Amino acid sequence: MNLRTPIHPPEPAEAVPPPPLPPPAPAPGRSTARVITGVLLVLAGVAALLHQLGAVRLSVAAFGAAALVVVGLAVVVLALQRQEPHGLMVVGVVLTLLLAAGVTFRPLGSISFTEGAGDRTVTPTAADLDDGYGLGVGQLKLDLTGVAFPEGRTALRASVGMGELHVTVPRDVGVRIVAEVAMGEMVLFGEQTSGVGLSRTVTTDGYESATRQLELTASVGMGRIEVRFDDRAR
Amino acid sequence: MTGHVDLRALVAGVLFVVAGVVFGLEQLGVITLSAGIVWPLLVVGLGLAMVAGAVRQAR
């Protein structure tokens, strides 16, 4: 009698796969940055919709400024939480540079390059005085000495995309000049300034008390603005 | 998460908020900005952020 039982080789144990590792938790700073970015995108979309519907009038620069405040607050919060807001800092730097560039080249935004080219001399009178004169490329001479300005304030715009703008104003009115040149120079009543992103406001003596006031907004993209008094009146 | 407050990030965040408020006021017409004002201020801000970064490294 064979008491010996056959020896079966031990069955190999079923391979049990190790439990899957939990996915790595995202870095807290990164998830917060994503939330901020998402909120900014939602706000941008809502603002664009409201703008399109005419509910609010928002400029890109205004939204950029608001976004920069939000990004700055988020960076401060993350820094205080000892998290690394490097991505948001890059966004903040880019926004700041874009807004600064917008200020620098703002005169280009108010200029139409489709207003013709060449040299143009305009000598309006009170009867045919427009509220704006423009030239795309070239030289625009605006002689206002023949205008009998009415009492009160008269607002006038003059712009040249690329070239020169010369304005002659009479001495018997109070004059306020708001001049902007994206790149070039301006000479306002003899005071010269040159460079990039020029913006100056000059008011003649007695402007506030003058019975007749001229407020001239002068813009040149690339080139030169010169505003001077009528020498013939001396 | 780092061990201490990132001073450079803190300064940069405050500067972003200040810049955003200034640009916003300009958009509202409260103040007038020009390139001659903006770019020197940005250089000052960059310098402050660099100083803050150097202080952080020294700690």
Interface residues (C-beta under 8 A of the other chain):
Chain A: A27 P28 G29 S59 A61 A62 G64 A65 A66 A67 L68 V69 V70 V71 G72 L73 A74 V75 V76 V77 L78 A79 L80 Q81 R82 Q83 E84 P85 H86 M89 G92 L95 T96 L97 L99 A100 V103 T104 G195 V196 G197 L198 S199 R200 T201
Chain B: M1 T2 G3 H4 V5 D6 L7 A9 L10 A12 G13 V14 L15 F16 V17 V18 A19 G20 V21 F23 G24 E26 Q27 L28 T32 L33 S34 A35 G36 V38 W39 L42 G45
